Amino acid sequence: MKINDYSIKAKEYAMADNSGTTHVAFKAIPSLIKKYSSGIKTLDYGCGSGCSTLFLYELGLEVEGVDICPHMLKEASNINNIYFKLIQSAQLPHENDSFDLVFSSFVLFEISSKNELTEIFNEIYRVLKPGGIFMSVTGTEELYRRHWLTVDADFPQNKNLKSGDIAKVLLSDVNVIVYDYYWTDHDYRDVIKKTQFTHMETSLPLGTENDGYSWLDEDKYPPYSIYVLKKN
Protein backbone atom coordinates (compact mmCIF):
# COMPACT_ATOMS: atom_id res chain seq x y z
CA MET A 1 0.00 0.00 0.00
CA LYS A 2 1.33 3.44 -0.98
CA ILE A 3 0.62 6.08 1.63
CA ASN A 4 2.23 9.07 -0.10
CA ASP A 5 1.31 10.16 -3.62
CA TYR A 6 4.53 11.69 -4.90
CA SER A 7 3.03 12.24 -8.35
CA ILE A 8 1.38 15.25 -6.68
CA LYS A 9 4.01 16.17 -4.08
CA ALA A 10 7.23 15.54 -5.98
CA LYS A 11 8.12 19.17 -6.74
CA GLU A 12 7.24 20.36 -3.24
CA TYR A 13 9.03 17.46 -1.56
CA ALA A 14 12.08 18.10 -3.74
CA MET A 15 12.45 21.49 -2.06
CA ALA A 16 13.19 19.77 1.25
CA ASP A 17 16.85 19.52 2.16
CA ASN A 18 19.02 18.34 5.02
CA SER A 19 18.48 21.44 7.14
CA GLY A 20 16.29 22.03 10.18
CA THR A 21 15.29 18.94 12.14
CA THR A 22 16.75 16.70 9.43
CA HIS A 23 20.17 18.22 10.14
CA VAL A 24 20.23 16.39 13.48
CA ALA A 25 20.53 13.07 11.62
CA PHE A 26 22.62 14.10 8.64
CA LYS A 27 25.34 15.82 10.63
CA ALA A 28 26.16 12.39 12.11
CA ILE A 29 26.45 10.58 8.77
CA PRO A 30 30.02 11.58 7.73
CA SER A 31 31.61 10.33 10.95
CA LEU A 32 29.59 7.08 10.85
CA ILE A 33 30.67 6.42 7.28
CA LYS A 34 34.28 7.12 8.20
CA LYS A 35 33.98 4.79 11.20
CA TYR A 36 32.43 1.82 9.45
CA SER A 37 32.92 1.96 5.66
CA SER A 38 36.25 1.54 3.92
CA GLY A 39 35.13 1.88 0.27
CA ILE A 40 33.48 4.52 -1.88
CA LYS A 41 31.08 2.63 -4.15
CA THR A 42 27.68 3.60 -2.75
CA LEU A 43 24.00 3.04 -3.46
CA ASP A 44 21.35 5.44 -2.19
CA TYR A 45 18.31 3.19 -1.79
CA GLY A 46 15.09 5.21 -1.93
CA CYS A 47 16.88 8.33 -3.11
CA GLY A 48 13.71 10.33 -3.78
CA SER A 49 14.52 13.67 -5.39
CA GLY A 50 18.24 13.08 -4.91
CA CYS A 51 19.00 15.35 -1.95
CA SER A 52 20.59 12.52 0.04
CA THR A 53 22.40 11.24 -3.06
CA LEU A 54 23.97 14.64 -3.64
CA PHE A 55 24.95 14.76 0.04
CA LEU A 56 26.80 11.45 -0.36
CA TYR A 57 28.40 12.58 -3.63
CA GLU A 58 29.71 15.71 -1.95
CA LEU A 59 31.34 13.50 0.70
CA GLY A 60 33.48 12.07 -2.11
CA LEU A 61 31.59 8.82 -2.59
CA GLU A 62 30.95 7.18 -5.95
CA VAL A 63 27.19 7.07 -5.63
CA GLU A 64 24.09 6.21 -7.66
CA GLY A 65 20.48 6.56 -6.61
CA VAL A 66 17.50 4.24 -7.00
CA ASP A 67 13.84 4.80 -6.17
CA ILE A 68 10.42 3.30 -6.87
CA CYS A 69 8.83 6.66 -7.80
CA PRO A 70 9.34 8.02 -11.34
CA HIS A 71 8.05 11.45 -10.31
CA MET A 72 10.71 11.82 -7.64
CA LEU A 73 13.39 10.57 -10.03
CA LYS A 74 12.32 13.20 -12.55
CA GLU A 75 13.23 15.81 -9.94
CA ALA A 76 16.50 14.00 -9.20
CA SER A 77 17.43 14.06 -12.90
CA ASN A 78 18.21 17.77 -12.53
CA ILE A 79 21.32 16.82 -10.53
CA ASN A 80 24.46 16.52 -12.65
CA ASN A 81 27.09 13.76 -12.48
CA ILE A 82 24.89 11.24 -10.63
CA TYR A 83 23.11 8.24 -12.16
CA PHE A 84 19.55 7.53 -11.05
CA LYS A 85 17.42 4.47 -11.82
CA LEU A 86 13.81 3.38 -11.31
CA ILE A 87 13.37 0.10 -9.40
CA GLN A 88 10.71 -2.05 -7.81
CA SER A 89 10.74 -2.46 -4.04
CA ALA A 90 13.31 -5.05 -2.89
CA GLN A 91 14.47 -5.62 -6.48
CA LEU A 92 17.84 -4.19 -7.44
CA PRO A 93 19.34 -4.50 -10.95
CA HIS A 94 22.84 -5.04 -9.59
CA GLU A 95 25.16 -8.00 -9.30
CA ASN A 96 25.94 -9.64 -5.98
CA ASP A 97 28.68 -7.95 -3.95
CA SER A 98 28.51 -4.63 -5.85
CA PHE A 99 28.65 -1.92 -3.17
CA ASP A 100 30.77 -0.91 -0.20
CA LEU A 101 27.91 1.10 1.28
CA VAL A 102 24.15 1.16 0.86
CA PHE A 103 22.55 4.24 2.37
CA SER A 104 18.86 4.84 2.97
CA SER A 105 17.16 7.86 4.50
CA PHE A 106 13.50 8.19 5.46
CA VAL A 107 12.52 5.04 3.58
CA LEU A 108 11.90 2.36 6.21
CA PHE A 109 8.89 4.13 7.69
CA GLU A 110 7.23 4.12 4.26
CA ILE A 111 7.19 0.31 4.22
CA SER A 112 3.86 -1.18 5.23
CA SER A 113 4.94 -4.56 6.63
CA LYS A 114 7.83 -6.16 8.45
CA ASN A 115 7.89 -8.87 5.77
CA GLU A 116 8.61 -6.27 3.09
CA LEU A 117 11.21 -4.65 5.31
CA THR A 118 12.91 -8.04 5.61
CA GLU A 119 12.84 -8.49 1.83
CA ILE A 120 14.44 -5.08 1.34
CA PHE A 121 17.14 -5.79 3.92
CA ASN A 122 17.92 -9.13 2.27
CA GLU A 123 18.18 -7.57 -1.18
CA ILE A 124 20.51 -4.89 0.16
CA TYR A 125 22.56 -7.60 1.84
CA ARG A 126 22.88 -9.36 -1.53
CA VAL A 127 24.31 -6.35 -3.38
CA LEU A 128 26.75 -5.39 -0.61
CA LYS A 129 30.34 -6.58 -0.78
CA PRO A 130 31.53 -8.76 2.11
CA GLY A 131 32.21 -6.36 4.95
CA GLY A 132 29.91 -3.79 3.34
CA ILE A 133 27.71 -1.47 5.38
CA PHE A 134 23.99 -0.75 5.27
CA MET A 135 23.22 2.56 6.96
CA SER A 136 19.62 3.66 7.33
CA VAL A 137 18.06 6.80 8.79
CA THR A 138 14.51 6.45 10.06
CA GLY A 139 12.17 7.93 12.65
CA THR A 140 12.32 7.12 16.33
CA GLU A 141 9.25 6.57 18.45
CA GLU A 142 9.84 10.08 19.81
CA LEU A 143 9.32 11.58 16.34
CA TYR A 144 5.55 11.45 16.78
CA ARG A 145 5.47 12.59 20.43
CA ARG A 146 7.61 15.72 20.63
CA HIS A 147 7.86 19.21 19.20
CA TRP A 148 10.38 19.82 16.42
CA LEU A 149 11.68 22.84 14.57
CA THR A 150 10.68 21.80 11.01
CA VAL A 151 8.56 18.69 11.61
CA ASP A 152 5.06 18.92 13.05
CA ALA A 153 3.66 15.62 14.33
CA ASP A 154 0.97 17.10 16.59
CA PHE A 155 -2.05 15.33 15.06
CA PRO A 156 -4.77 13.34 16.85
CA GLN A 157 -4.02 10.16 14.92
CA ASN A 158 -0.51 10.10 16.34
CA LYS A 159 -1.73 9.46 19.87
CA ASN A 160 -1.23 5.91 21.15
CA LEU A 161 0.37 4.62 17.94
CA LYS A 162 0.97 0.88 17.62
CA SER A 163 3.31 -0.97 15.28
CA GLY A 164 2.10 -0.75 11.70
CA ASP A 165 -0.24 2.21 12.34
CA ILE A 166 -0.13 5.18 9.97
CA ALA A 167 1.17 8.44 11.44
CA LYS A 168 0.70 11.92 10.00
CA VAL A 169 3.53 14.45 9.75
CA LEU A 170 3.79 17.98 8.37
CA LEU A 171 7.17 18.97 6.94
CA SER A 172 6.67 22.57 7.95
CA ASP A 173 9.66 23.98 6.05
CA VAL A 174 8.10 22.95 2.72
CA ASN A 175 4.47 22.73 3.89
CA VAL A 176 3.99 19.12 2.79
CA ILE A 177 1.96 16.49 4.66
CA VAL A 178 3.44 12.98 4.61
CA TYR A 179 2.35 9.73 6.19
CA ASP A 180 4.61 7.18 7.91
CA TYR A 181 4.15 3.65 9.13
CA TYR A 182 4.95 3.58 12.80
CA TRP A 183 7.69 1.07 13.60
CA THR A 184 9.43 0.80 16.95
CA ASP A 185 13.07 0.05 17.64
CA HIS A 186 11.92 -3.42 18.68
CA ASP A 187 10.29 -3.87 15.26
CA TYR A 188 13.45 -2.86 13.41
CA ARG A 189 15.61 -5.09 15.57
CA ASP A 190 13.20 -7.96 14.94
CA VAL A 191 13.62 -7.45 11.20
CA ILE A 192 17.41 -7.30 11.53
CA LYS A 193 17.38 -10.64 13.41
CA LYS A 194 15.65 -12.24 10.42
CA THR A 195 18.56 -11.31 8.14
CA GLN A 196 22.25 -12.19 8.06
CA PHE A 197 23.32 -8.68 8.98
CA THR A 198 25.39 -7.91 12.05
CA HIS A 199 23.93 -4.96 13.94
CA MET A 200 26.91 -2.69 14.58
CA GLU A 201 25.28 0.39 16.09
CA THR A 202 22.11 2.40 16.50
CA SER A 203 23.03 6.08 16.59
CA LEU A 204 20.56 8.49 18.22
CA PRO A 205 21.97 11.94 17.48
CA LEU A 206 20.73 15.06 19.25
CA GLY A 207 20.81 18.70 18.31
CA THR A 208 23.35 20.96 20.03
CA GLU A 209 23.79 24.68 20.43
CA ASN A 210 26.67 24.49 17.94
CA ASP A 211 24.28 23.52 15.14
CA GLY A 212 23.10 27.09 14.68
CA TYR A 213 19.41 26.38 15.28
CA SER A 214 17.03 27.35 18.08
CA TRP A 215 16.00 23.77 18.75
CA LEU A 216 12.72 22.80 20.36
CA ASP A 217 12.98 19.15 21.53
CA GLU A 218 15.82 18.17 19.17
CA ASP A 219 18.45 18.74 21.87
CA LYS A 220 16.56 16.59 24.40
CA TYR A 221 15.05 13.73 22.40
CA PRO A 222 16.31 12.07 19.20
CA PRO A 223 13.87 12.51 16.30
CA TYR A 224 15.77 10.02 14.13
CA SER A 225 17.74 6.84 14.56
CA ILE A 226 20.54 5.62 12.32
CA TYR A 227 20.92 1.85 12.06
CA VAL A 228 24.35 0.61 11.00
CA LEU A 229 24.46 -2.98 9.77
CA LYS A 230 27.35 -5.01 8.38
CA LYS A 231 27.47 -7.83 5.86
CA ASN A 232 29.64 -10.61 7.23
N, C-alpha and C positions, 0 to 999 in steps of 0.2 A: 504493500500500500504506500503510495506517495502522499506525503503530508504537506509538501511545499511545491507550489506550481511556479517553477522558475521560468516558464515561458512568459509569465506576466512580470515577474520580479527581477529578471536577470539584470537589466540595466541599473535598477536601483541598488540591488545587492552588490553589483560590481563596484559601486562607489565606496563600499565598506573597505577599510584597510586594517592594518595591525596596530591602530592607535586606540586610545581610550582603554576600556576594560580589557580588550583583547591584548593590549600591550603586556599585561601581567603575565600571560602565558608565553608570548613570543619572545620576550626579553630573555627567557630561560633557555630557549632552543639552541643558540650557538654553543653555549658551554656544555649542554647535554650531548650535542653532536660531537664536539671535540673529545668529550669523555669516553664515548662509547663507540663511535664509528671511525674506522681507519681508512675508508675509501671515499671516492667522490661520486660514483655513479648512483644516481638517486631517482626515485619515482615518487611523485606527489599523487597519492591515491585520493581521488575526490577533490581535484584541484579547483573546481568551481570556475570563477572568473580569472583565476591565475594569480591572485594576490600572494598566496602562500608560495606558489611556484617561483615567482619573481624574488621573493624573500630568500628562498634557498639558492637561487642562481646568484644573487648578490653576495651570498656567503662563499662563493667560489665553487659551488657544487655543479656537477654535470647532470642537469635535471631535465626530466620531461614530465608532463602532466597528463593525467587521465581522469575522465569524469563520465557519468552516465547521462548528463544533461547537455544536449546540443546547443541550447540557448545560452547556457553559461560558457560553453566552449567558444561560442561566437564572440563573446566579450573577451575571452582570453586570447583569441587570435590577434588582438591588437598589440600584444606584447611581442617584441622582436627577439629573435635568437633562441626561442624556446619552442620545442615541439609539443603539441597537444593532440590527444587522440580520444575519440569516443569509445566507450566500452559498455559492456553489460556488468551488472553487479557480480562480484566474485569471479569474473572471467577476464583474465589479462592475456593480451596477445604477445606474451614474452616467453622466452625459453626459461627453463629451470636455471637457477643460480645466476641471475642476470644483474642483480643490484646489490650494492653495498648498504644502501639505506632506502627504506620505504617510509615516507612521511605521510601523515594524514591529519588534517585539522578540521574539527567540527563536522565530522562525517559519522562517527559511531552513533551519535544520538539521532541520526536520521534513519537508522535501521530498525525495522519494526519487530524483529524477533531475534532471540539469542541464537537460533539455528542459523539464520543468515549471517549474523556476526561471526559465528564459528566458520562458516564457509569462506567469508572474506579473509579472516585471519589465516586460514589454511592456504588460500590462494596466494596471499602475500608471502607466507612461509616458503611456498614453492619457488617463487621468483627471486627470493633473496639468496645471495651467496652464503656458503657456510661461514658462520661468524657474523653474518649481516644483522642489521638492526631494524626493527619496526618501531617507530616512534609515533604515538598518536595523541593528539590534543582533543579532549572532550570535556563536557560539563561535569562538575561535581554535583552532589546532592544539594550543596549550599546555593548553587546557581539560581534555584527557583525559590529560595527562602529569604534572600538578603536584598539590600539596595545597592545598586551599582551605578557607576558614572555614565556609561553609555549602553547599558542593558537594563531594560525594565521587565521584570518578571512578576510584578504585582497584579496578578489576575486571579479571580476566584477559582478557576479550574486548576490552579497550581497548589491549592491547599490539599494536604493529605495525599500527595501523589504516591502511587504504588508502581512497582516495576512494570514496564510496558505501557503505562498511561501516557497520554499525549499532553505535553505542557505547552503553554503559549508564552512567547517572548517577543518584546518589541526591541529592535535594534534602533535605539533612539537617535543615534548619530546620522542614520540614513532614513529613519522613519519607515522601517519595513518590519512587518509582523512575520515571524517564523514560528514553526511548530517543531518541537523535539519529542522524541520518545524518552521517557524517564528511565534511566538505568542507573543502578547503584554501583558503588565500588565492588560490592559482593557479586553483582551480576557480571561485571567485567572480569573479575578474577575467576568466576565460574567458567566463563568462555575461554579464558587463557588456559585453564586446567584441561580443557578438552582438546587442546592443540599440543604441538611439540615444542612450542616456544618456552624459553626460560625467562621468567619475569625478573628483570634486572632492577627496576626501580619504578616507583610512582612518585613523580615530582608534583608538589602542591605549592606553586609559587604564590607569593603575596606581593601586593604593591608596597612601595616604600616612598618616603618623602623625596628620594633622589630621582624618582621617575618623572617629576615635573607636572604631576597631576594633583588636583585636590580630591583625593580618593574619598569615597563613601565607606563601603564595607570592604573594599579590595585589600586594605592593609590589615584587616582582622580575620577575614575568611577567604579561602581560595575559591574563586569562581570556576577555575578550570583545573583539571588534572592532566598530567602528561605521563602516559604509560610507555615504558621503555622495555622492549622485548628483544630477545636474541635468538637467532637460529643456531642450533648446536652444530 
